[in-house]
Amino acid sequence: MRLDALTDDLPEMSTHRAVLTCVAESAQAADWTAPTLRRLLMGLRQVLDEHPDGQPVRLSRVRAVLGATPGSRLARTVLDGLSLLIDDTVPAIRTWIERQCDALPAGYRADVLAWLLVLAEGDERTRPRSTATIYAYFGRVRPHLLAWSETRGQLREITEDDVSQALNKLRGHALTGTFTSLRSLFQFAKRRRLVFTDPTRRLSVGRAPSRTLLPMTAEEIGAVQAAAVTPAQRLIVALAALYAARAKAIRELTLDDIDLGRHRIRLGGAEHRLSELAHNALVTWLKHRHRQWPHTHNRHVLVSWASAAGTGPVSNYYLSWHLLLQGVQLEQIRGDRILQEALATGADPLHLVMAFNLSPETAISYANIARSLLERPIETTEAPPEL
């Protein structure tokens, strides 16, 4: 489409003209279709016309007009890059927290709301926690709050015996996870003087039981092979299976990290020889990438219809959509690769550090697992700690 049709009435040096031009150029570089681009530009022009030239645009208005689409994300990226975007929206996690707390008994509502908001936003003593942590903490605490509410009207009435009785019904990771969550709640409440005493202060449940880690079975490997059928899926699996690459390293891999001629690849700060399998997977994907987005300026190896219009990596959800929702666990594949290397090299932790850029603690843990498997191949073993 002709951009002039939407910008003819705008001054040459207009900020609105600059925004529309930048969005159009980015979308065209990503090979968006003309109808899609036209809808995006018309919607964005509608948003811009509501604001004086050069004045920031409200994010809520962009979302209301353009919806949750790649075009909306592109428009937000351009506006933000030009310092023309005001985020006036309520974070999704805050909306979730408020909705969940509204359903709690009245005596607990305000205290739990304050606790969850500090977890989400942090304060002078606490860093913000991930949404996954907040979901997990609240999910473990909520059933006990509802049970206690039948005899206890508020947090300050809950005793050490109440907490002990609740914990005594649990085992394993449910026990340690629930204790951690309750301790977080009551420590917060004690600091804010919402309770007189912390009922978890003198309690202890010990360490969480060891998880198990064994080599992937033939059936599990076959399931991964059956699920990974697209060029993107095969490349992601190959990088995890051959180089034990984490999801973050795969997402951030750029064209500059690959030397097909020398058969070299740099992943997560470590350089590797590019095997024939990985070479073929890369070539297949890059051909597909060029067919789909021949004009994109994005230097990341993996691109999507959304990221091709910009320069950033694909989102975490991109990997989940391509793998996790298909039943493929990337971390399981990565762990299996490290374990197989440890088994093949005599459980040498130094070799694992050099081969996969692991921390010494993680390398030693994998080496211990491999040594235990070599000595007692039928026993389950302790999993390595998170990096």
Buried (B, 14 or more C-beta within 10 A) or exposed (E): BEBEEBBEEBEEEBBBBBBBBBBBBBBBBBBBEEEBBBBBBEBBBEBBEEBEBEEBBBBEBBBEBBEEBBBBBBBBBBBBEBEBBBEEEEEEBBEBBBEBBEEBBEBBBBBBBBBBBBBBBEEEEEEBBEBEBBEBBBEBBBEBBEEBBEEBBBBBBBEBEBBEEBBEEBEEEEBBBBBBBBBBBBBBBBBEEBBEBBBBEEBEBEEBEEEEBBBBEEEBBEBBEEBBEBBBBBBBBBBBBBBBBBBEBBBBBEEEBBEEEEBEBBBBEBEBEBBEEBBBBBEBBBEBBEEBBEEBEBEBBBBBEBBBBBBEBBBEEBBBBBBBEBEBBBEBBBBBBBBBBBBEBEBBBEBBBEBBBBEEEBBBBBBBBBBBBEEEEEEBBBBBEEE
